[in-house]
Amino acid sequence: MTARTSAKHRQASRWGEMPRTVGLDPVIVITASLLLSIGLIMVASTSMAVAENFSVGPWHFVQRHLMFIGVALVASLSFRFIGTPQLELLARACLPAAVLILMLPFIPGLGHEVNGATRWINLGVTRFQVVEVVKLMLIIHVAGYLSRRPELNRARFIDTIKPLAAVGLMAAILLMQPDMGSAVVLVAIVAGMIWLAGAAWKHLFLLGSAAIPLFGFAAMEPYRLRRVMSFVDPWADPYSGGFQLIQALIAVGRGQIGGVGLGSSVQKLYYLPEAHTDFIFAVLAEELGLVGIVLVLGLFVLLVGQMFRIGLKALTMERAFSAFVVWGIALWIGLQALVSIGVNLGVLPTKGLTLPLVSAGGSSLIMTIAAIALVLRIDWELKRVELERPRRRRGGWSV
């Protein structure tokens, strides 16, 4: 056997022995796992006083949190069998389905009201906040729409406004529940996806100018106006409207650099409402200090940044639908984390949004983990395509 023949044989063997399986993206798996671990520790730390108030066992909310993580992981296994081709076929149907799901809380006997808001449906064993599944369905719908319009920067104004009209309808329904925080997040996600698709700046400017007075008018509702005013000057009403923000600021201030120690928070002991859900980051800042804040922020930056990298990779491989789905999920997690942290640090008005992967709350936790599983599925598909490419030859497959 000559040297040239031997080299060809070794090359063919390498192609033939190329592994047909690929692993999950380590950055996303590790960062998401660390955030889930931090969340579990903080739920355990913050929920014991809450459990005592509800006359349940001290580990009640921790057990529920673990159960929801388990349900989410089992549900995520569905993406082993459902790929982006199937999702792209369902993209058009996602919009009407999402609108119908958003209307479910208004059905008597099915909807459940908490603190004057009807955002949940009663499933018997638990309550589910419908907007969480709607976020993922809307992202899939808009991704399908944008993938069919590759040159949105030269498209007509009507082509840009269509997806925003759809999310505008959903935002109107959410304001009726009322849930202004989720409405703002949905609009921001779709606007970000349209911007990433290359929409003309003049169209985005016109739409943004029209949206500002609409949200301003919505904010004039009496209870929303009280929230805004308490954010501007919480000390004007320290025992009512400004109570949450003041307690959150005290918690963050007590943390300083290294924190007061895990489990040693004072504010979680009946001072800070929703300490295990909406304001869990304030307790984290109190117990772990600036070190904990930087750690959580860094993990979210890594997670969202890696998702944007995967989306860019999908676009370069001419898989526009996959790219926009990943970017939409990255915007969802990044924006919601930004708003939740901003509320806890007192730089944004109270919105009632959980911190993804960290706060207690079954609906948000299950859908966030499922969305991350979808990103991992898309990354797996891209890696499979890359593995198959070296095996191609002009005359067919190599052997």
C-alpha positions as CSV (number, residue, x, y, z in Angstrom):
1,M,0.0,0.0,0.0
2,T,1.5,3.3,-1.0
3,A,1.7,6.4,1.3
4,R,-1.0,8.2,-0.7
5,T,-3.4,5.2,-0.5
6,S,-2.7,4.9,3.2
7,A,-3.5,8.6,3.8
8,K,-6.8,8.3,1.9
9,H,-7.7,5.2,3.9
10,R,-7.0,6.9,7.2
11,Q,-9.1,10.0,6.1
12,A,-12.0,7.8,5.0
13,S,-11.8,5.9,8.3
14,R,-12.0,9.2,10.2
15,W,-15.1,10.2,8.3
16,G,-16.6,6.8,8.8
17,E,-15.8,6.8,12.5
18,M,-17.2,10.3,13.1
19,P,-19.5,10.2,16.1
20,R,-23.2,10.5,15.1
21,T,-24.2,11.9,18.5
22,V,-23.4,15.4,19.9
23,G,-23.5,16.7,23.4
24,L,-25.5,19.6,24.8
25,D,-24.0,23.0,24.9
26,P,-21.9,23.1,28.1
27,V,-22.2,26.9,28.7
28,I,-26.0,26.8,28.7
29,V,-26.2,23.6,30.8
30,I,-23.8,24.8,33.4
31,T,-25.1,28.4,33.7
32,A,-28.7,27.3,33.8
33,S,-27.9,24.6,36.4
34,L,-26.0,27.1,38.6
35,L,-28.9,29.5,38.5
36,L,-31.3,26.7,39.4
37,S,-29.1,25.7,42.3
38,I,-28.9,29.3,43.5
39,G,-32.6,29.5,43.2
40,L,-33.2,26.3,45.2
41,I,-30.9,27.5,48.0
42,M,-32.6,31.0,48.1
43,V,-36.1,29.5,48.0
44,A,-35.1,27.3,51.0
45,S,-33.7,30.4,52.8
46,T,-36.7,32.7,52.1
47,S,-39.7,30.4,52.2
48,M,-39.6,29.0,55.7
49,A,-41.1,32.1,57.3
50,V,-43.7,32.1,54.5
51,A,-44.5,28.5,55.2
52,E,-45.0,29.2,58.8
53,N,-47.4,32.0,57.9
54,F,-49.4,29.5,55.8
55,S,-49.4,26.9,58.5
56,V,-47.5,24.3,56.4
57,G,-44.3,22.4,56.9
58,P,-41.0,24.4,56.7
59,W,-39.9,22.6,53.5
60,H,-43.3,22.9,51.8
61,F,-42.2,25.5,49.2
62,V,-38.8,23.8,48.7
63,Q,-40.6,20.5,47.9
64,R,-42.9,22.3,45.5
65,H,-39.9,23.9,43.8
66,L,-38.2,20.6,43.3
67,M,-41.4,19.1,42.0
68,F,-41.8,21.9,39.4
69,I,-38.2,21.4,38.3
70,G,-38.9,17.7,37.9
71,V,-42.0,18.4,35.9
72,A,-40.1,20.9,33.7
73,L,-37.3,18.4,33.0
74,V,-39.8,15.7,32.1
75,A,-41.7,18.1,29.8
76,S,-38.4,19.2,28.2
77,L,-37.8,15.6,27.0
78,S,-40.6,16.2,24.4
79,F,-38.0,18.2,22.4
80,R,-36.1,15.0,21.9
81,F,-38.9,14.1,19.4
82,I,-40.1,17.6,18.4
83,G,-37.7,19.5,16.2
84,T,-37.7,22.9,14.5
85,P,-39.4,21.6,11.3
86,Q,-42.4,20.6,13.3
87,L,-42.5,23.8,15.3
88,E,-42.2,25.9,12.1
89,L,-45.3,24.1,10.7
90,L,-47.2,25.0,13.9
91,A,-46.0,28.7,13.9
92,R,-49.1,30.1,12.2
93,A,-51.4,28.3,14.6
94,C,-49.6,29.6,17.7
95,L,-51.1,33.0,17.5
96,P,-54.8,32.1,17.7
97,A,-54.0,29.4,20.3
98,A,-52.1,31.9,22.4
99,V,-55.0,34.4,22.3
100,L,-57.4,31.7,23.4
101,I,-55.1,30.6,26.2
102,L,-54.9,34.2,27.5
103,M,-58.7,34.4,27.7
104,L,-58.9,31.3,29.9
105,P,-58.6,33.2,33.2
106,F,-61.8,35.1,32.4
107,I,-63.9,31.9,32.4
108,P,-65.9,31.6,35.6
109,G,-64.7,28.7,37.7
110,L,-61.5,28.3,35.8
111,G,-59.8,31.6,36.4
112,H,-58.2,32.3,39.8
113,E,-57.7,35.7,41.4
114,V,-54.8,36.7,43.5
115,N,-54.4,40.2,45.0
116,G,-57.0,41.6,42.6
117,A,-55.4,40.1,39.5
118,T,-56.9,37.2,37.4
119,R,-53.8,35.8,35.7
120,W,-54.1,32.1,36.7
121,I,-56.2,29.1,35.9
122,N,-57.0,26.5,38.5
123,L,-55.8,23.0,37.5
124,G,-56.9,21.4,40.6
125,V,-53.5,20.3,42.0
126,T,-52.0,23.7,41.3
127,R,-52.5,27.1,39.6
128,F,-50.9,28.0,36.3
129,Q,-50.1,31.5,35.0
130,V,-51.1,31.3,31.3
131,V,-48.9,34.1,30.1
132,E,-45.8,32.0,30.7
133,V,-46.8,29.5,28.0
134,V,-48.0,32.3,25.8
135,K,-44.5,33.9,25.8
136,L,-43.0,30.8,24.1
137,M,-46.0,30.4,21.7
138,L,-45.7,34.1,20.6
139,I,-41.9,33.7,20.0
140,I,-42.5,30.7,17.8
141,H,-45.2,32.6,15.8
142,V,-43.1,35.7,15.3
143,A,-40.1,33.6,14.4
144,G,-42.1,31.8,11.7
145,Y,-43.3,35.2,10.4
146,L,-39.9,36.8,10.3
147,S,-38.3,33.7,8.7
148,R,-40.7,34.1,5.7
149,R,-39.5,37.7,5.3
150,P,-35.7,37.7,5.0
151,E,-35.5,41.3,3.8
152,L,-37.6,43.1,6.4
153,N,-35.4,46.2,6.1
154,R,-36.8,46.8,2.6
155,A,-40.3,45.6,3.4
156,R,-43.4,47.7,3.6
157,F,-44.6,49.3,6.8
158,I,-47.5,46.9,7.1
159,D,-45.1,43.9,7.1
160,T,-43.4,45.4,10.2
161,I,-46.5,46.3,12.0
162,K,-48.3,42.9,11.7
163,P,-46.4,41.1,14.5
164,L,-46.6,44.2,16.7
165,A,-50.4,44.3,16.1
166,A,-50.6,40.7,17.3
167,V,-48.6,41.4,20.4
168,G,-50.6,44.6,20.9
169,L,-53.8,42.4,21.1
170,M,-52.2,40.2,23.7
171,A,-51.0,43.2,25.7
172,A,-54.5,44.6,25.7
173,I,-55.8,41.3,27.2
174,L,-53.0,41.3,29.8
175,L,-53.9,44.8,30.8
176,M,-57.4,43.6,31.5
177,Q,-56.2,40.9,33.9
178,P,-54.3,43.2,34.9
179,D,-50.6,42.3,34.2
180,M,-48.8,45.3,32.8
181,G,-45.3,43.8,33.6
182,S,-45.9,40.8,31.3
183,A,-47.4,43.1,28.6
184,V,-44.3,45.2,28.6
185,V,-42.0,42.1,28.4
186,L,-44.0,40.7,25.5
187,V,-43.9,43.9,23.5
188,A,-40.2,44.3,24.2
189,I,-39.5,40.7,23.1
190,V,-41.3,41.1,19.7
191,A,-39.8,44.6,19.2
192,G,-36.3,43.1,19.8
193,M,-37.0,40.2,17.4
194,I,-38.1,42.6,14.7
195,W,-35.1,44.8,15.2
196,L,-32.8,41.8,14.9
197,A,-34.6,40.9,11.7
198,G,-33.4,44.2,10.2
199,A,-36.6,46.3,10.3
200,A,-36.2,49.8,9.0
201,W,-35.4,52.3,11.7
202,K,-38.1,54.7,10.6
203,H,-40.8,52.0,11.0
204,L,-39.5,51.2,14.5
205,F,-39.4,54.8,15.5
206,L,-43.0,55.4,14.4
207,L,-44.2,52.3,16.2
208,G,-42.2,53.2,19.4
209,S,-43.6,56.7,19.3
210,A,-47.2,55.3,19.1
211,A,-46.6,52.8,21.9
212,I,-45.3,55.3,24.5
213,P,-48.6,57.2,24.9
214,L,-50.6,53.9,25.0
215,F,-48.6,52.5,27.8
216,G,-48.7,56.0,29.5
217,F,-52.5,55.9,29.3
218,A,-52.5,52.4,30.8
219,A,-50.3,53.5,33.6
220,M,-52.9,56.1,34.6
221,E,-55.1,53.4,36.1
222,P,-55.4,54.3,39.8
223,Y,-53.5,51.3,41.2
224,R,-50.8,51.5,38.5
225,L,-50.4,55.3,39.2
226,R,-50.0,54.5,42.9
227,R,-47.2,52.1,42.0
228,V,-45.4,54.7,39.9
229,M,-45.8,57.4,42.5
230,S,-44.5,55.0,45.3
231,F,-41.5,54.3,43.0
232,V,-40.7,58.0,42.6
233,D,-41.0,58.6,46.3
234,P,-41.5,55.5,48.4
235,W,-41.0,57.4,51.7
236,A,-44.1,59.5,51.1
237,D,-46.2,56.4,51.9
238,P,-43.8,54.1,53.8
239,Y,-46.5,51.8,55.3
240,S,-48.6,51.2,52.2
241,G,-47.6,52.0,48.6
242,G,-43.9,52.4,49.3
243,F,-43.6,49.5,51.8
244,Q,-42.3,46.9,49.4
245,L,-39.7,49.1,47.8
246,I,-38.4,50.4,51.1
247,Q,-38.0,46.9,52.5
248,A,-36.2,45.8,49.3
249,L,-33.8,48.8,49.5
250,I,-33.1,48.0,53.2
251,A,-32.3,44.4,52.3
252,V,-30.0,45.4,49.5
253,G,-28.3,48.0,51.7
254,R,-27.7,45.5,54.5
255,G,-25.9,43.1,52.2
256,Q,-23.0,45.5,51.5
257,I,-20.0,43.6,49.9
258,G,-20.1,40.1,51.4
259,G,-23.6,39.9,52.7
260,V,-24.9,39.1,56.2
261,G,-24.6,35.3,55.6
262,L,-26.8,32.7,54.0
263,G,-30.0,32.3,56.0
264,S,-29.3,35.4,58.1
265,S,-31.6,37.8,56.3
266,V,-33.9,39.9,58.6
267,Q,-36.1,41.4,55.8
268,K,-37.5,38.0,54.8
269,L,-39.0,37.6,58.3
270,Y,-42.4,39.1,57.4
271,Y,-40.9,42.5,56.5
272,L,-40.4,42.0,52.7
273,P,-43.6,40.7,51.0
274,E,-43.2,38.0,48.3
275,A,-39.6,37.3,49.5
276,H,-39.5,33.9,47.8
277,T,-41.0,35.0,44.5
278,D,-40.9,38.6,43.2
279,F,-38.3,39.9,45.7
280,I,-36.1,36.9,46.1
281,F,-33.2,38.9,44.6
282,A,-33.4,41.5,47.3
283,V,-32.9,38.8,49.9
284,L,-30.1,37.3,47.9
285,A,-28.4,40.7,47.9
286,E,-28.9,40.9,51.7
287,E,-27.5,37.4,52.4
288,L,-24.7,37.2,49.7
289,G,-24.0,40.9,49.2
290,L,-22.4,42.5,46.1
291,V,-20.6,39.2,45.5
292,G,-23.9,37.4,45.1
293,I,-25.3,40.2,42.9
294,V,-22.3,40.1,40.5
295,L,-22.4,36.3,40.4
296,V,-26.1,36.1,39.4
297,L,-25.7,38.9,36.9
298,G,-22.6,37.2,35.4
299,L,-24.5,33.9,35.0
300,F,-27.4,35.6,33.2
301,V,-25.0,37.5,30.9
302,L,-23.2,34.2,30.0
303,L,-26.5,32.4,29.5
304,V,-28.1,35.0,27.3
305,G,-24.9,35.8,25.5
306,Q,-24.4,32.1,24.5
307,M,-28.0,32.0,23.3
308,F,-27.3,35.0,21.0
309,R,-24.2,33.2,19.7
310,I,-26.2,30.1,18.9
311,G,-28.8,32.3,17.1
312,L,-26.1,34.0,15.0
313,K,-24.7,30.5,14.1
314,A,-28.2,29.4,13.0
315,L,-28.6,32.5,10.8
316,T,-25.2,31.9,9.1
317,M,-26.3,28.3,8.4
318,E,-29.4,29.7,6.7
319,R,-31.8,28.5,9.4
320,A,-33.7,31.8,10.0
321,F,-36.6,30.2,12.0
322,S,-34.2,28.6,14.5
323,A,-32.2,31.8,14.8
324,F,-35.3,33.9,15.7
325,V,-36.6,31.3,18.1
326,V,-33.3,31.3,20.0
327,W,-33.0,35.1,19.9
328,G,-36.6,35.4,21.1
329,I,-36.0,33.1,24.1
330,A,-32.7,35.0,24.9
331,L,-34.6,38.3,24.9
332,W,-37.4,36.8,27.1
333,I,-35.0,35.5,29.7
334,G,-32.7,38.6,29.5
335,L,-35.4,41.2,29.6
336,Q,-37.4,39.5,32.4
337,A,-34.2,39.1,34.5
338,L,-33.3,42.7,33.9
339,V,-36.8,44.0,34.9
340,S,-37.0,41.7,38.0
341,I,-33.5,42.7,39.2
342,G,-34.3,46.4,38.4
343,V,-37.4,46.3,40.6
344,N,-35.5,44.7,43.5
345,L,-32.8,47.3,43.3
346,G,-35.3,50.1,43.2
347,V,-34.5,51.4,39.7
348,L,-37.8,50.2,38.1
349,P,-41.4,50.3,39.4
350,T,-42.9,47.1,40.8
351,K,-44.0,44.8,38.0
352,G,-44.8,41.5,39.7
353,L,-42.3,39.5,37.6
354,T,-40.3,36.5,38.9
355,L,-36.5,36.1,38.4
356,P,-36.1,33.4,35.8
357,L,-34.7,30.1,37.2
358,V,-34.3,31.6,40.6
359,S,-37.7,32.6,42.0
360,A,-40.3,30.2,43.3
361,G,-43.2,29.9,41.0
362,G,-44.2,26.8,39.0
363,S,-45.5,28.4,35.8
364,S,-42.4,30.6,35.2
365,L,-40.0,27.9,36.2
366,I,-41.5,25.1,34.0
367,M,-41.8,27.3,30.9
368,T,-38.3,28.8,31.3
369,I,-36.7,25.4,31.6
370,A,-38.7,24.2,28.6
371,A,-37.6,27.2,26.6
372,I,-33.9,26.6,27.5
373,A,-34.4,22.9,26.4
374,L,-35.7,24.2,23.0
375,V,-32.5,26.2,22.6
376,L,-30.4,23.1,23.4
377,R,-32.4,21.2,20.8
378,I,-31.8,23.8,18.2
379,D,-28.0,23.9,19.0
380,W,-28.0,20.1,18.8
381,E,-29.6,20.2,15.3
382,L,-27.0,22.7,14.2
383,K,-24.2,20.5,15.5
384,R,-25.7,17.5,13.7
385,V,-25.6,19.5,10.4
386,E,-22.0,20.4,11.0
387,L,-21.1,16.8,11.6
388,E,-22.8,15.6,8.4
389,R,-21.1,18.3,6.2
390,P,-17.6,16.7,6.0
391,R,-19.2,13.4,4.8
392,R,-20.7,15.0,1.7
393,R,-19.0,14.6,-1.7
394,R,-20.0,16.0,-5.0
395,G,-20.8,12.5,-6.2
396,G,-22.8,11.6,-3.1
397,W,-21.9,10.3,0.4
398,S,-18.4,9.2,1.2
399,V,-17.8,5.7,2.5
